[in-house]
Amino acid sequence: MTQNVRIGLLAVGLLLSGTVAAAPPNVVFVISDDQGYGDLACTGNPIIKTPNIDKLASESSGLSDYHVAPTCSPTRCSLLTGHWTNRTGVWHTIMGRSMLRENEVTVGQMFTDSGYETGMFGKWHLGDNYPYRPEDRGFTEVYRHGGGGIGQTPDVWDNAYFDGSYFHNGKIVPAKGFCTDVFFEQANQFISKCAKQKKPFFAYISTNAPHKPLHCPPKYTEMYEGQSDSIAAFYGMITNIDDNVGKTRQLIDDLGITENTIFVFTTDNGTASGAKVYNAGMKAGKGSPYEGGHRVPFFLHWPAGGITEQHDVPTLTHAVDIVPTLLEMTGVKKPENVKFDGVSIAALLDPNQDVEWMERFVISDSQRVRDPIKWRSCSVMSQKYRLINGKQLYEIAVDPGQKHDIAKEHPEVVETMRAFYEKWWAELEPSFSQTTEIYLGHPEHPVVSLTAHDWIQKVYPPWNQAMVRQADRKQVKGEKLKHVGYWAVKVIRDGKYQVSLRRWPAESGAAINKELPPGDNVPGATEPFRATPGNAIGATQAVLRIDGKDLERKPVNADAEEVTFVTEMKEGSHQLAPFFEINEGELGAFYVIVTKLD
């Protein structure tokens, strides 16, 4: 079936179903990183300047009791699949636990299959190798940084927030300007192209800002003179996002497509930096099971759907509800083999409908460990109550700051909410052992670049480039250093594989035993990751370890950038853990390139 036929059928389907739009609605979905509910003027912040998002809120249906996960990757997987985070294999932001399982179907795939153009811009954070990249998950135009943030280990080497290099449909390309501006500019080009070609589109714009490090153009920090450096930079990054939201909405107006474009703004977890100034009366911030960790803003504007005025929805909702909602609004068909954990809230968002909503429970938890732990940092939520970590109970309407634990006064509520969690956990637990494995030898991705960000181990691996530069060698006193991490890989085809061990990434051009000077600073309140000096490691040997066995070793020559092995690998699951021998013992190779040899 051709794309034009699919689009035509979709339009007919929308008319038959009684949907307001005569053609498939476009979707622009903007999500910022580490910005909390209180980090907007329209939610009561007395300091921050967000006039464009405030205007959007005044013209939108807004969810005032909307919840996500308390950290980055877990929210994104729920938002893009309609599934609980722990179901998808994404319960952490590193350690191989941030890769979205291959059997999950993303909203990008659903919209692509229905004839939409689909674009992803900015932060993905659900896997940097096949089959986990956005281009593998249904997005046809991709412009992103690596890992969970600019300057993290999988990102292009020495990237900071200005004049960086990014992955454009899999290839590294240089860019000029501040990262948020670059991502919106790329999204706007995509939107313009689709509009001029009269093709429906789904644009997913996911900023890494205002995630730390705290950097932004000086004109934005100057707007917050009198605040601490960190707040000035944090709020400045948000105001820059706000300016870009305004520019994109203006572009949509200029293109004449506002009427039939669904425009969404939301964020991925509670505030990382703003709670000390204003937190809308909530307790805690990013990473917490308390309200401030996972209750975030959500605004949706859609003129053709009758959503043009401020309409508050105080009903309890969750990120798992967003995919089914967008499908209902656009007429995009749900895949037959997909069952959502969430429900469509399209009726709630419609200001013209008086909806009698069901009583329900939803869960937000923050695992941030290699393997999920029952009752760890979790909130079981009903419209009235919050059960924290299975023990503390709060009536949220009368105690929004969660100061008064009433568990002893309401044991029956605790019991009911615990029973829901127990059933939820029992359903998901069997999937926890299904490790997400990076494919080796796949025809669509024959050269695979592995980074220490995805080492599976009990302790945090080097997830940012400052940690890589430091080559920190934590060890038990008196004991030799042991490399305990590994990459979980899935060999697709039997055969010979070239495995190249590197201390520095290929684009650095640096020798294994070379020291690197600190990189340039950029405007902001903190130093970029590249400002850390790159320590020499004094590697003497490189060792190829697979499945716990040391198969081969080679000396590290003075000016070598990499040490390469050729080995036979059998189809199936393996643990790849090559390392360098140094004076203190074993140091994992931070970067490894695996190539299938024909």
Buried (B, 14 or more C-beta within 10 A) or exposed (E): EEEEEBBBBBBEBBEEEEBBBEBBBBBBBBBBBBBBBBBBBBBEBEBBBBBBBBBBBBBBBBBBBBBBBBBBBBBBBBBBBBBBBBBBBBBBBBBBBBBBBBEBBBBBBBBBBBBBBBBBBBBBBBBBBBBBBBBBBBBBBBBBBBBBBBBBBBBBBBBBBBBBBBBBEEEEEEBEEBBBBBBBBBBBBBBBBBBEEEBBBBBBBBBBBBBBBBBBBEEBBEBBEEBEEBBBBBBBBBBBBBBBBBBBBEBBEEBEBBBBBBBBBBBBBBBBBBBEBBBBEBBBBBBBBBBBBBBBBBBBBBBBBBBBEBBEBEBBBBBBBBBBBBBBBBBBEBEEEBEBBBBBBBBBBBBEEEEEBEEBBBBBBBBBBBBBEEBBBBBBBBBEBBBBBBEBBBBBEEBBBBEEEBBEEBEEBBEBBBEBBEEBBEEBEEBBEEBBBBBBBBEEBBEBBBBBBBBBBEEEBBBBBBBBBBBEBEEEEEEEBEBBBBBBBBBBBEBEBBBBBBBBBBEBEBBBBBEBEBBEEBBBBBBBBBBBEBBBBBBEBBBBBBEEEEBBBBEBEEEBBBBBBEEEBEEEEBBBBBBBBBEBBBBBBBBBBBBBEE
